[in-house]
Amino acid sequence: MMLFHGTTEENAKRIMKEGFMPDKKYNWQIKSKPGFVYLSLAYAPFYANEANGE
């Protein structure tokens, strides 16, 4: 199963280099559950656009 994580290009490069860092920073007004990284089957483009402010 392939899963996606919607984020900015800058964050994607950091994730590829350093790995995911749960709880480091929230991109949304609603906080995520502590200790988790959210992945999606279909909504990554939406979240990437939101992270970029588009």
N, C-alpha and C positions, 0 to 999 in steps of 0.2 A: 504494500500500500504506500502510495506517495502522498506525503503531507506537505503543506506549505505554511510559511510564516510571512505575513505581510509586514514590510518595514521599509525604511528608506534605503537608498543605495549606500549611503555612508554607514548605517547600522549593519547592513548586510555584509559589507567588507569587514567590519569589526567582528561580527559573528563568525565569519569564515576563518578569521585569524585567531580569535580568543575563545570562541564557543559562546553558547547562550549564557547570559547572566541574569537569572530570575531576580526580580525585585530591585534591580539597579535603577531603573527609571520607568515611569509610566508614561505612555503616549496618549492615554485617554483620560477623560474627565472621571470616568468610573474606574476605580482601582481593581486590578485583577486579584485573584486569589494568591496570597503570598506563597512563593516557592514554585510557582508554575509558569511555564512558557506555553502560550496558546498557538496551536497549529490548526490548519483547516484543510478540508478536502476541496473547497471551492471558493472561499471568500478572500484569499490572499490579495488579489488585485485591489479590492475595495479597501482593505486595511492599509495597504501600501500607499494608496492615494490619500487616505486620511492622514497617515503619518507624515506625508509630504505637504499636507495642508491644501490638497487639491479638491 
